[in-house]
């Protein structure tokens, strides 16, 4: 699995405790890569920078 693929984003989000989409409560695998990337930067990277 290469970095920044859909599966990589799902794995990273799950590793940081995000099991379902925070707003819609659906499985992360249902979303497009761009949506997962936005979630990743909102939830994971923002915490690392703070």
mmCIF entry with sequence, helices, sheets and N, C-alpha, C, O atoms, coordinates in Angstrom:
data_MODEL
# 
_entry.id   MODEL 
# 
_entity.id                         1 
_entity.type                       polymer 
_entity.pdbx_number_of_molecules   1 
# 
_entity_poly.entity_id                      1 
_entity_poly.type                           'polypeptide(L)' 
_entity_poly.nstd_linkage                   no 
_entity_poly.nstd_monomer                   no 
_entity_poly.pdbx_seq_one_letter_code       
;(UNK)(UNK)(UNK)(UNK)(UNK)(UNK)(UNK)(UNK)(UNK)(UNK)(UNK)(UNK)(UNK)(UNK)(UNK)(UNK)
(UNK)(UNK)(UNK)(UNK)(UNK)(UNK)(UNK)(UNK)(UNK)(UNK)(UNK)(UNK)(UNK)(UNK)(UNK)(UNK)
(UNK)(UNK)(UNK)(UNK)(UNK)(UNK)(UNK)(UNK)(UNK)(UNK)(UNK)(UNK)(UNK)(UNK)(UNK)(UNK)
(UNK)(UNK)
;
_entity_poly.pdbx_seq_one_letter_code_can   XXXXXXXXXXXXXXXXXXXXXXXXXXXXXXXXXXXXXXXXXXXXXXXXXX 
_entity_poly.pdbx_strand_id                 A 
# 
loop_
_entity_poly_seq.entity_id 
_entity_poly_seq.num 
_entity_poly_seq.mon_id 
_entity_poly_seq.hetero 
1 1  UNK n 
1 2  UNK n 
1 3  UNK n 
1 4  UNK n 
1 5  UNK n 
1 6  UNK n 
1 7  UNK n 
1 8  UNK n 
1 9  UNK n 
1 10 UNK n 
1 11 UNK n 
1 12 UNK n 
1 13 UNK n 
1 14 UNK n 
1 15 UNK n 
1 16 UNK n 
1 17 UNK n 
1 18 UNK n 
1 19 UNK n 
1 20 UNK n 
1 21 UNK n 
1 22 UNK n 
1 23 UNK n 
1 24 UNK n 
1 25 UNK n 
1 26 UNK n 
1 27 UNK n 
1 28 UNK n 
1 29 UNK n 
1 30 UNK n 
1 31 UNK n 
1 32 UNK n 
1 33 UNK n 
1 34 UNK n 
1 35 UNK n 
1 36 UNK n 
1 37 UNK n 
1 38 UNK n 
1 39 UNK n 
1 40 UNK n 
1 41 UNK n 
1 42 UNK n 
1 43 UNK n 
1 44 UNK n 
1 45 UNK n 
1 46 UNK n 
1 47 UNK n 
1 48 UNK n 
1 49 UNK n 
1 50 UNK n 
# 
_struct_asym.id          A 
_struct_asym.entity_id   1 
# 
loop_
_struct_conf.conf_type_id 
_struct_conf.id 
_struct_conf.pdbx_PDB_helix_id 
_struct_conf.beg_label_comp_id 
_struct_conf.beg_label_asym_id 
_struct_conf.beg_label_seq_id 
_struct_conf.pdbx_beg_PDB_ins_code 
_struct_conf.end_label_comp_id 
_struct_conf.end_label_asym_id 
_struct_conf.end_label_seq_id 
_struct_conf.pdbx_end_PDB_ins_code 
_struct_conf.beg_auth_comp_id 
_struct_conf.beg_auth_asym_id 
_struct_conf.beg_auth_seq_id 
_struct_conf.end_auth_comp_id 
_struct_conf.end_auth_asym_id 
_struct_conf.end_auth_seq_id 
_struct_conf.pdbx_PDB_helix_class 
_struct_conf.details 
_struct_conf.pdbx_PDB_helix_length 
HELX_P HELX_P1 AA1 UNK A 6  ? UNK A 15 ? UNK A 6  UNK A 15 1 ? 10 
HELX_P HELX_P2 AA2 UNK A 28 ? UNK A 30 ? UNK A 28 UNK A 30 5 ? 3  
HELX_P HELX_P3 AA3 UNK A 33 ? UNK A 40 ? UNK A 33 UNK A 40 1 ? 8  
HELX_P HELX_P4 AA4 UNK A 41 ? UNK A 45 ? UNK A 41 UNK A 45 3 ? 5  
HELX_P HELX_P5 AA5 UNK A 46 ? UNK A 49 ? UNK A 46 UNK A 49 1 ? 4  
# 
_struct_conf_type.id          HELX_P 
_struct_conf_type.criteria    ? 
_struct_conf_type.reference   ? 
# 
loop_
_atom_site.group_PDB 
_atom_site.id 
_atom_site.type_symbol 
_atom_site.label_atom_id 
_atom_site.label_alt_id 
_atom_site.label_comp_id 
_atom_site.label_asym_id 
_atom_site.label_entity_id 
_atom_site.label_seq_id 
_atom_site.pdbx_PDB_ins_code 
_atom_site.Cartn_x 
_atom_site.Cartn_y 
_atom_site.Cartn_z 
_atom_site.occupancy 
_atom_site.B_iso_or_equiv 
_atom_site.pdbx_formal_charge 
_atom_site.auth_seq_id 
_atom_site.auth_comp_id 
_atom_site.auth_asym_id 
_atom_site.auth_atom_id 
_atom_site.pdbx_PDB_model_num 
ATOM 1   N N  . UNK A 1 1  ? 0.854   -1.178 0.000  1.00 0.00 ? 1  UNK A N  1 
ATOM 2   C CA . UNK A 1 1  ? 0.000   0.000  0.000  1.00 0.00 ? 1  UNK A CA 1 
ATOM 3   C C  . UNK A 1 1  ? 0.900   1.241  0.000  1.00 0.00 ? 1  UNK A C  1 
ATOM 4   O O  . UNK A 1 1  ? 1.675   1.459  0.931  1.00 0.00 ? 1  UNK A O  1 
ATOM 5   N N  . UNK A 1 2  ? 0.786   2.037  -1.042 1.00 0.00 ? 2  UNK A N  1 
ATOM 6   C CA . UNK A 1 2  ? 1.658   3.203  -1.122 1.00 0.00 ? 2  UNK A CA 1 
ATOM 7   C C  . UNK A 1 2  ? 1.068   4.384  -0.358 1.00 0.00 ? 2  UNK A C  1 
ATOM 8   O O  . UNK A 1 2  ? -0.143  4.483  -0.162 1.00 0.00 ? 2  UNK A O  1 
ATOM 9   N N  . UNK A 1 3  ? 1.955   5.269  0.063  1.00 0.00 ? 3  UNK A N  1 
ATOM 10  C CA . UNK A 1 3  ? 1.534   6.404  0.871  1.00 0.00 ? 3  UNK A CA 1 
ATOM 11  C C  . UNK A 1 3  ? 0.601   7.295  0.071  1.00 0.00 ? 3  UNK A C  1 
ATOM 12  O O  . UNK A 1 3  ? 0.811   7.511  -1.122 1.00 0.00 ? 3  UNK A O  1 
ATOM 13  N N  . UNK A 1 4  ? -0.415  7.806  0.717  1.00 0.00 ? 4  UNK A N  1 
ATOM 14  C CA . UNK A 1 4  ? -1.430  8.699  0.153  1.00 0.00 ? 4  UNK A CA 1 
ATOM 15  C C  . UNK A 1 4  ? -2.410  7.983  -0.772 1.00 0.00 ? 4  UNK A C  1 
ATOM 16  O O  . UNK A 1 4  ? -3.087  8.628  -1.573 1.00 0.00 ? 4  UNK A O  1 
ATOM 17  N N  . UNK A 1 5  ? -2.493  6.663  -0.671 1.00 0.00 ? 5  UNK A N  1 
ATOM 18  C CA . UNK A 1 5  ? -3.568  5.955  -1.353 1.00 0.00 ? 5  UNK A CA 1 
ATOM 19  C C  . UNK A 1 5  ? -4.787  5.969  -0.432 1.00 0.00 ? 5  UNK A C  1 
ATOM 20  O O  . UNK A 1 5  ? -4.690  6.351  0.734  1.00 0.00 ? 5  UNK A O  1 
ATOM 21  N N  . UNK A 1 6  ? -5.922  5.552  -0.961 1.00 0.00 ? 6  UNK A N  1 
ATOM 22  C CA . UNK A 1 6  ? -7.148  5.529  -0.157 1.00 0.00 ? 6  UNK A CA 1 
ATOM 23  C C  . UNK A 1 6  ? -6.979  4.644  1.075  1.00 0.00 ? 6  UNK A C  1 
ATOM 24  O O  . UNK A 1 6  ? -7.373  5.018  2.179  1.00 0.00 ? 6  UNK A O  1 
ATOM 25  N N  . UNK A 1 7  ? -6.393  3.476  0.875  1.00 0.00 ? 7  UNK A N  1 
ATOM 26  C CA . UNK A 1 7  ? -6.190  2.552  1.990  1.00 0.00 ? 7  UNK A CA 1 
ATOM 27  C C  . UNK A 1 7  ? -5.247  3.105  3.044  1.00 0.00 ? 7  UNK A C  1 
ATOM 28  O O  . UNK A 1 7  ? -5.413  2.841  4.235  1.00 0.00 ? 7  UNK A O  1 
ATOM 29  N N  . UNK A 1 8  ? -4.261  3.871  2.606  1.00 0.00 ? 8  UNK A N  1 
ATOM 30  C CA . UNK A 1 8  ? -3.319  4.470  3.548  1.00 0.00 ? 8  UNK A CA 1 
ATOM 31  C C  . UNK A 1 8  ? -4.038  5.479  4.442  1.00 0.00 ? 8  UNK A C  1 
ATOM 32  O O  . UNK A 1 8  ? -3.822  5.509  5.653  1.00 0.00 ? 8  UNK A O  1 
ATOM 33  N N  . UNK A 1 9  ? -4.887  6.298  3.838  1.00 0.00 ? 9  UNK A N  1 
ATOM 34  C CA . UNK A 1 9  ? -5.650  7.276  4.632  1.00 0.00 ? 9  UNK A CA 1 
ATOM 35  C C  . UNK A 1 9  ? -6.571  6.583  5.624  1.00 0.00 ? 9  UNK A C  1 
ATOM 36  O O  . UNK A 1 9  ? -6.673  7.001  6.777  1.00 0.00 ? 9  UNK A O  1 
ATOM 37  N N  . UNK A 1 10 ? -7.244  5.522  5.179  1.00 0.00 ? 10 UNK A N  1 
ATOM 38  C CA . UNK A 1 10 ? -8.137  4.779  6.087  1.00 0.00 ? 10 UNK A CA 1 
ATOM 39  C C  . UNK A 1 10 ? -7.329  4.207  7.241  1.00 0.00 ? 10 UNK A C  1 
ATOM 40  O O  . UNK A 1 10 ? -7.751  4.291  8.394  1.00 0.00 ? 10 UNK A O  1 
ATOM 41  N N  . UNK A 1 11 ? -6.174  3.627  6.941  1.00 0.00 ? 11 UNK A N  1 
ATOM 42  C CA . UNK A 1 11 ? -5.332  3.039  7.976  1.00 0.00 ? 11 UNK A CA 1 
ATOM 43  C C  . UNK A 1 11 ? -4.841  4.095  8.966  1.00 0.00 ? 11 UNK A C  1 
ATOM 44  O O  . UNK A 1 11 ? -4.854  3.865  10.175 1.00 0.00 ? 11 UNK A O  1 
ATOM 45  N N  . UNK A 1 12 ? -4.410  5.242  8.464  1.00 0.00 ? 12 UNK A N  1 
ATOM 46  C CA . UNK A 1 12 ? -3.914  6.306  9.336  1.00 0.00 ? 12 UNK A CA 1 
ATOM 47  C C  . UNK A 1 12 ? -5.022  6.889  10.212 1.00 0.00 ? 12 UNK A C  1 
ATOM 48  O O  . UNK A 1 12 ? -4.807  7.163  11.393 1.00 0.00 ? 12 UNK A O  1 
ATOM 49  N N  . UNK A 1 13 ? -6.206  7.077  9.629  1.00 0.00 ? 13 UNK A N  1 
ATOM 50  C CA . UNK A 1 13 ? -7.330  7.596  10.411 1.00 0.00 ? 13 UNK A CA 1 
ATOM 51  C C  . UNK A 1 13 ? -7.706  6.620  11.516 1.00 0.00 ? 13 UNK A C  1 
ATOM 52  O O  . UNK A 1 13 ? -7.955  7.027  12.651 1.00 0.00 ? 13 UNK A O  1 
ATOM 53  N N  . UNK A 1 14 ? -7.748  5.319  11.183 1.00 0.00 ? 14 UNK A N  1 
ATOM 54  C CA . UNK A 1 14 ? -8.081  4.317  12.201 1.00 0.00 ? 14 UNK A CA 1 
ATOM 55  C C  . UNK A 1 14 ? -7.013  4.263  13.279 1.00 0.00 ? 14 UNK A C  1 
ATOM 56  O O  . UNK A 1 14 ? -7.329  4.076  14.454 1.00 0.00 ? 14 UNK A O  1 
ATOM 57  N N  . UNK A 1 15 ? -5.757  4.422  12.898 1.00 0.00 ? 15 UNK A N  1 
ATOM 58  C CA . UNK A 1 15 ? -4.664  4.401  13.875 1.00 0.00 ? 15 UNK A CA 1 
ATOM 59  C C  . UNK A 1 15 ? -4.778  5.565  14.848 1.00 0.00 ? 15 UNK A C  1 
ATOM 60  O O  . UNK A 1 15 ? -4.309  5.480  15.983 1.00 0.00 ? 15 UNK A O  1 
ATOM 61  N N  . UNK A 1 16 ? -5.400  6.649  14.403 1.00 0.00 ? 16 UNK A N  1 
ATOM 62  C CA . UNK A 1 16 ? -5.578  7.815  15.261 1.00 0.00 ? 16 UNK A CA 1 
ATOM 63  C C  . UNK A 1 16 ? -6.956  7.850  15.924 1.00 0.00 ? 16 UNK A C  1 
ATOM 64  O O  . UNK A 1 16 ? -7.364  8.882  16.457 1.00 0.00 ? 16 UNK A O  1 
ATOM 65  N N  . UNK A 1 17 ? -7.661  6.737  15.893 1.00 0.00 ? 17 UNK A N  1 
ATOM 66  C CA . UNK A 1 17 ? -8.908  6.621  16.636 1.00 0.00 ? 17 UNK A CA 1 
ATOM 67  C C  . UNK A 1 17 ? -10.158 7.038  15.887 1.00 0.00 ? 17 UNK A C  1 
ATOM 68  O O  . UNK A 1 17 ? -11.226 7.130  16.491 1.00 0.00 ? 17 UNK A O  1 
ATOM 69  N N  . UNK A 1 18 ? -10.058 7.296  14.579 1.00 0.00 ? 18 UNK A N  1 
ATOM 70  C CA . UNK A 1 18 ? -11.237 7.676  13.803 1.00 0.00 ? 18 UNK A CA 1 
ATOM 71  C C  . UNK A 1 18 ? -11.747 6.418  13.108 1.00 0.00 ? 18 UNK A C  1 
ATOM 72  O O  . UNK A 1 18 ? -11.185 5.983  12.103 1.00 0.00 ? 18 UNK A O  1 
ATOM 73  N N  . UNK A 1 19 ? -12.814 5.839  13.649 1.00 0.00 ? 19 UNK A N  1 
ATOM 74  C CA . UNK A 1 19 ? -13.337 4.587  13.093 1.00 0.00 ? 19 UNK A CA 1 
ATOM 75  C C  . UNK A 1 19 ? -14.408 4.839  12.039 1.00 0.00 ? 19 UNK A C  1 
ATOM 76  O O  . UNK A 1 19 ? -14.511 4.096  11.063 1.00 0.00 ? 19 UNK A O  1 
ATOM 77  N N  . UNK A 1 20 ? -15.202 5.885  12.236 1.00 0.00 ? 20 UNK A N  1 
ATOM 78  C CA . UNK A 1 20 ? -16.264 6.230  11.292 1.00 0.00 ? 20 UNK A CA 1 
ATOM 79  C C  . UNK A 1 20 ? -16.173 7.704  10.979 1.00 0.00 ? 20 UNK A C  1 
ATOM 80  O O  . UNK A 1 20 ? -15.523 8.465  11.697 1.00 0.00 ? 20 UNK A O  1 
ATOM 81  N N  . UNK A 1 21 ? -16.831 8.107  9.897  1.00 0.00 ? 21 UNK A N  1 
ATOM 82  C CA . UNK A 1 21 ? -16.846 9.518  9.527  1.00 0.00 ? 21 UNK A CA 1 
ATOM 83  C C  . UNK A 1 21 ? -17.485 10.317 10.657 1.00 0.00 ? 21 UNK A C  1 
ATOM 84  O O  . UNK A 1 21 ? -18.588 9.987  11.093 1.00 0.00 ? 21 UNK A O  1 
ATOM 85  N N  . UNK A 1 22 ? -16.809 11.369 11.140 1.00 0.00 ? 22 UNK A N  1 
ATOM 86  C CA . UNK A 1 22 ? -17.334 12.077 12.321 1.00 0.00 ? 22 UNK A CA 1 
ATOM 87  C C  . UNK A 1 22 ? -18.683 12.766 12.108 1.00 0.00 ? 22 UNK A C  1 
ATOM 88  O O  . UNK A 1 22 ? -19.445 12.948 13.057 1.00 0.00 ? 22 UNK A O  1 
ATOM 89  N N  . UNK A 1 23 ? -18.974 13.146 10.873 1.00 0.00 ? 23 UNK A N  1 
ATOM 90  C CA . UNK A 1 23 ? -20.227 13.864 10.625 1.00 0.00 ? 23 UNK A CA 1 
ATOM 91  C C  . UNK A 1 23 ? -21.349 12.915 10.223 1.00 0.00 ? 23 UNK A C  1 
ATOM 92  O O  . UNK A 1 23 ? -22.460 13.015 10.742 1.00 0.00 ? 23 UNK A O  1 
ATOM 93  N N  . UNK A 1 24 ? -21.067 11.991 9.299  1.00 0.00 ? 24 UNK A N  1 
ATOM 94  C CA . UNK A 1 24 ? -22.130 11.146 8.741  1.00 0.00 ? 24 UNK A CA 1 
ATOM 95  C C  . UNK A 1 24 ? -22.211 9.768  9.375  1.00 0.00 ? 24 UNK A C  1 
ATOM 96  O O  . UNK A 1 24 ? -23.169 9.035  9.130  1.00 0.00 ? 24 UNK A O  1 
ATOM 97  N N  . UNK A 1 25 ? -21.212 9.397  10.197 1.00 0.00 ? 25 UNK A N  1 
ATOM 98  C CA . UNK A 1 25 ? -21.189 8.118  10.907 1.00 0.00 ? 25 UNK A CA 1 
ATOM 99  C C  . UNK A 1 25 ? -21.194 6.910  9.973  1.00 0.00 ? 25 UNK A C  1 
ATOM 100 O O  . UNK A 1 25 ? -21.715 5.853  10.329 1.00 0.00 ? 25 UNK A O  1 
ATOM 101 N N  . UNK A 1 26 ? -20.623 7.060  8.794  1.00 0.00 ? 26 UNK A N  1 
ATOM 102 C CA . UNK A 1 26 ? -20.531 5.941  7.864  1.00 0.00 ? 26 UNK A CA 1 
ATOM 103 C C  . UNK A 1 26 ? -19.117 5.376  7.853  1.00 0.00 ? 26 UNK A C  1 
ATOM 104 O O  . UNK A 1 26 ? -18.173 6.018  8.311  1.00 0.00 ? 26 UNK A O  1 
ATOM 105 N N  . UNK A 1 27 ? -18.988 4.169  7.323  1.00 0.00 ? 27 UNK A N  1 
ATOM 106 C CA . UNK A 1 27 ? -17.701 3.500  7.206  1.00 0.00 ? 27 UNK A CA 1 
ATOM 107 C C  . UNK A 1 27 ? -16.755 4.321  6.337  1.00 0.00 ? 27 UNK A C  1 
ATOM 108 O O  . UNK A 1 27 ? -17.166 4.862  5.311  1.00 0.00 ? 27 UNK A O  1 
ATOM 109 N N  . UNK A 1 28 ? -15.491 4.417  6.742  1.00 0.00 ? 28 UNK A N  1 
ATOM 110 C CA . UNK A 1 28 ? -14.531 5.248  6.017  1.00 0.00 ? 28 UNK A CA 1 
ATOM 111 C C  . UNK A 1 28 ? -14.292 4.770  4.586  1.00 0.00 ? 28 UNK A C  1 
ATOM 112 O O  . UNK A 1 28 ? -13.968 5.578  3.715  1.00 0.00 ? 28 UNK A O  1 
ATOM 113 N N  . UNK A 1 29 ? -14.447 3.474  4.333  1.00 0.00 ? 29 UNK A N  1 
ATOM 114 C CA . UNK A 1 29 ? -14.202 2.935  3.005  1.00 0.00 ? 29 UNK A CA 1 
ATOM 115 C C  . UNK A 1 29 ? -15.181 3.409  1.949  1.00 0.00 ? 29 UNK A C  1 
ATOM 116 O O  . UNK A 1 29 ? -14.951 3.207  0.756  1.00 0.00 ? 29 UNK A O  1 
ATOM 117 N N  . UNK A 1 30 ? -16.275 4.039  2.372  1.00 0.00 ? 30 UNK A N  1 
ATOM 118 C CA . UNK A 1 30 ? -17.280 4.501  1.416  1.00 0.00 ? 30 UNK A CA 1 
ATOM 119 C C  . UNK A 1 30 ? -16.903 5.827  0.761  1.00 0.00 ? 30 UNK A C  1 
ATOM 120 O O  . UNK A 1 30 ? -17.540 6.244  -0.206 1.00 0.00 ? 30 UNK A O  1 
ATOM 121 N N  . UNK A 1 31 ? -15.870 6.491  1.284  1.00 0.00 ? 31 UNK A N  1 
ATOM 122 C CA . UNK A 1 31 ? -15.562 7.843  0.817  1.00 0.00 ? 31 UNK A CA 1 
ATOM 123 C C  . UNK A 1 31 ? -14.457 7.850  -0.224 1.00 0.00 ? 31 UNK A C  1 
ATOM 124 O O  . UNK A 1 31 ? -13.626 6.943  -0.278 1.00 0.00 ? 31 UNK A O  1 
ATOM 125 N N  . UNK A 1 32 ? -14.463 8.880  -1.041 1.00 0.00 ? 32 UNK A N  1 
ATOM 126 C CA . UNK A 1 32 ? -13.420 9.049  -2.048 1.00 0.00 ? 32 UNK A CA 1 
ATOM 127 C C  . UNK A 1 32 ? -12.110 9.437  -1.381 1.00 0.00 ? 32 UNK A C  1 
ATOM 128 O O  . UNK A 1 32 ? -12.091 9.905  -0.243 1.00 0.00 ? 32 UNK A O  1 
ATOM 129 N N  . UNK A 1 33 ? -11.022 9.238  -2.101 1.00 0.00 ? 33 UNK A N  1 
ATOM 130 C CA . UNK A 1 33 ? -9.698  9.555  -1.570 1.00 0.00 ? 33 UNK A CA 1 
ATOM 131 C C  . UNK A 1 33 ? -9.601  11.017 -1.170 1.00 0.00 ? 33 UNK A C  1 
ATOM 132 O O  . UNK A 1 33 ? -8.996  11.334 -0.146 1.00 0.00 ? 33 UNK A O  1 
ATOM 133 N N  . UNK A 1 34 ? -10.184 11.913 -1.957 1.00 0.00 ? 34 UNK A N  1 
ATOM 134 C CA . UNK A 1 34 ? -10.097 13.346 -1.639 1.00 0.00 ? 34 UNK A CA 1 
ATOM 135 C C  . UNK A 1 34 ? -10.796 13.664 -0.321 1.00 0.00 ? 34 UNK A C  1 
ATOM 136 O O  . UNK A 1 34 ? -10.312 14.487 0.457  1.00 0.00 ? 34 UNK A O  1 
ATOM 137 N N  . UNK A 1 35 ? -11.928 13.016 -0.069 1.00 0.00 ? 35 UNK A N  1 
ATOM 138 C CA . UNK A 1 35 ? -12.636 13.250 1.190  1.00 0.00 ? 35 UNK A CA 1 
ATOM 139 C C  . UNK A 1 35 ? -11.842 12.717 2.377  1.00 0.00 ? 35 UNK A C  1 
ATOM 140 O O  . UNK A 1 35 ? -11.798 13.341 3.437  1.00 0.00 ? 35 UNK A O  1 
ATOM 141 N N  . UNK A 1 36 ? -11.210 11.547 2.190  1.00 0.00 ? 36 UNK A N  1 
ATOM 142 C CA . UNK A 1 36 ? -10.390 10.984 3.255  1.00 0.00 ? 36 UNK A CA 1 
ATOM 143 C C  . UNK A 1 36 ? -9.172  11.850 3.515  1.00 0.00 ? 36 UNK A C  1 
ATOM 144 O O  . UNK A 1 36 ? -8.744  12.004 4.659  1.00 0.00 ? 36 UNK A O  1 
ATOM 145 N N  . UNK A 1 37 ? -8.611  12.416 2.451  1.00 0.00 ? 37 UNK A N  1 
ATOM 146 C CA . UNK A 1 37 ? -7.446  13.294 2.609  1.00 0.00 ? 37 UNK A CA 1 
ATOM 147 C C  . UNK A 1 37 ? -7.825  14.533 3.417  1.00 0.00 ? 37 UNK A C  1 
ATOM 148 O O  . UNK A 1 37 ? -7.072  14.958 4.293  1.00 0.00 ? 37 UNK A O  1 
ATOM 149 N N  . UNK A 1 38 ? -8.985  15.111 3.127  1.00 0.00 ? 38 UNK A N  1 
ATOM 150 C CA . UNK A 1 38 ? -9.431  16.280 3.879  1.00 0.00 ? 38 UNK A CA 1 
ATOM 151 C C  . UNK A 1 38 ? -9.648  15.938 5.348  1.00 0.00 ? 38 UNK A C  1 
ATOM 152 O O  . UNK A 1 38 ? -9.257  16.704 6.229  1.00 0.00 ? 38 UNK A O  1 
ATOM 153 N N  . UNK A 1 39 ? -10.267 14.795 5.615  1.00 0.00 ? 39 UNK A N  1 
ATOM 154 C CA . UNK A 1 39 ? -10.457 14.363 7.003  1.00 0.00 ? 39 UNK A CA 1 
ATOM 155 C C  . UNK A 1 39 ? -9.124  14.182 7.702  1.00 0.00 ? 39 UNK A C  1 
ATOM 156 O O  . UNK A 1 39 ? -8.950  14.595 8.848  1.00 0.00 ? 39 UNK A O  1 
ATOM 157 N N  . UNK A 1 40 ? -8.183  13.559 7.002  1.00 0.00 ? 40 UNK A N  1 
ATOM 158 C CA . UNK A 1 40 ? -6.866  13.307 7.584  1.00 0.00 ? 40 UNK A CA 1 
ATOM 159 C C  . UNK A 1 40 ? -6.200  14.614 7.991  1.00 0.00 ? 40 UNK A C  1 
ATOM 160 O O  . UNK A 1 40 ? -5.668  14.726 9.096  1.00 0.00 ? 40 UNK A O  1 
ATOM 161 N N  . UNK A 1 41 ? -6.227  15.596 7.108  1.00 0.00 ? 41 UNK A N  1 
ATOM 162 C CA . UNK A 1 41 ? -5.563  16.853 7.433  1.00 0.00 ? 41 UNK A CA 1 
ATOM 163 C C  . UNK A 1 41 ? -6.317  17.634 8.507  1.00 0.00 ? 41 UNK A C  1 
ATOM 164 O O  . UNK A 1 41 ? -5.695  18.337 9.304  1.00 0.00 ? 41 UNK A O  1 
ATOM 165 N N  . UNK A 1 42 ? -7.624  17.524 8.541  1.00 0.00 ? 42 UNK A N  1 
ATOM 166 C CA . UNK A 1 42 ? -8.402  18.216 9.577  1.00 0.00 ? 42 UNK A CA 1 
ATOM 167 C C  . UNK A 1 42 ? -8.184  17.591 10.951 1.00 0.00 ? 42 UNK A C  1 
ATOM 168 O O  . UNK A 1 42 ? -8.009  18.303 11.940 1.00 0.00 ? 42 UNK A O  1 
ATOM 169 N N  . UNK A 1 43 ? -8.196  16.257 11.014 1.00 0.00 ? 43 UNK A N  1 
ATOM 170 C CA . UNK A 1 43 ? -8.216  15.573 12.303 1.00 0.00 ? 43 UNK A CA 1 
ATOM 171 C C  . UNK A 1 43 ? -6.843  15.169 12.807 1.00 0.00 ? 43 UNK A C  1 
ATOM 172 O O  . UNK A 1 43 ? -6.592  15.225 14.010 1.00 0.00 ? 43 UNK A O  1 
ATOM 173 N N  . UNK A 1 44 ? -5.951  14.764 11.918 1.00 0.00 ? 44 UNK A N  1 
ATOM 174 C CA . UNK A 1 44 ? -4.673  14.197 12.353 1.00 0.00 ? 44 UNK A CA 1 
ATOM 175 C C  . UNK A 1 44 ? -3.562  15.228 12.301 1.00 0.00 ? 44 UNK A C  1 
ATOM 176 O O  . UNK A 1 44 ? -2.871  15.443 13.297 1.00 0.00 ? 44 UNK A O  1 
ATOM 177 N N  . UNK A 1 45 ? -3.382  15.867 11.161 1.00 0.00 ? 45 UNK A N  1 
ATOM 178 C CA . UNK A 1 45 ? -2.263  16.793 11.010 1.00 0.00 ? 45 UNK A CA 1 
ATOM 179 C C  . UNK A 1 45 ? -2.440  18.019 11.887 1.00 0.00 ? 45 UNK A C  1 
ATOM 180 O O  . UNK A 1 45 ? -1.472  18.530 12.451 1.00 0.00 ? 45 UNK A O  1 
ATOM 181 N N  . UNK A 1 46 ? -3.678  18.494 12.004 1.00 0.00 ? 46 UNK A N  1 
ATOM 182 C CA . UNK A 1 46 ? -3.945  19.666 12.838 1.00 0.00 ? 46 UNK A CA 1 
ATOM 183 C C  . UNK A 1 46 ? -3.555  19.399 14.298 1.00 0.00 ? 46 UNK A C  1 
ATOM 184 O O  . UNK A 1 46 ? -3.032  20.280 14.979 1.00 0.00 ? 46 UNK A O  1 
ATOM 185 N N  . UNK A 1 47 ? -3.818  18.173 14.769 1.00 0.00 ? 47 UNK A N  1 
ATOM 186 C CA . UNK A 1 47 ? -3.452  17.817 16.148 1.00 0.00 ? 47 UNK A CA 1 
ATOM 187 C C  . UNK A 1 47 ? -1.937  17.777 16.322 1.00 0.00 ? 47 UNK A C  1 
ATOM 188 O O  . UNK A 1 47 ? -1.422  18.163 17.371 1.00 0.00 ? 47 UNK A O  1 
ATOM 189 N N  . UNK A 1 48 ? -1.215  17.307 15.291 1.00 0.00 ? 48 UNK A N  1 
ATOM 190 C CA . UNK A 1 48 ? 0.242   17.233 15.377 1.00 0.00 ? 48 UNK A CA 1 
ATOM 191 C C  . UNK A 1 48 ? 0.856   18.627 15.409 1.00 0.00 ? 48 UNK A C  1 
ATOM 192 O O  . UNK A 1 48 ? 1.874   18.848 16.065 1.00 0.00 ? 48 UNK A O  1 
ATOM 193 N N  . UNK A 1 49 ? 0.234   19.567 14.697 1.00 0.00 ? 49 UNK A N  1 
ATOM 194 C CA . UNK A 1 49 ? 0.763   20.921 14.644 1.00 0.00 ? 49 UNK A CA 1 
ATOM 195 C C  . UNK A 1 49 ? 0.434   21.734 15.893 1.00 0.00 ? 49 UNK A C  1 
ATOM 196 O O  . UNK A 1 49 ? 1.139   22.681 16.241 1.00 0.00 ? 49 UNK A O  1 
ATOM 197 N N  . UNK A 1 50 ? -0.646  21.347 16.555 1.00 0.00 ? 50 UNK A N  1 
ATOM 198 C CA . UNK A 1 50 ? -1.093  22.108 17.740 1.00 0.00 ? 50 UNK A CA 1 
ATOM 199 C C  . UNK A 1 50 ? -0.212  21.848 18.946 1.00 0.00 ? 50 UNK A C  1 
ATOM 200 O O  . UNK A 1 50 ? -0.450  22.408 20.017 1.00 0.00 ? 50 UNK A O  1 
# 
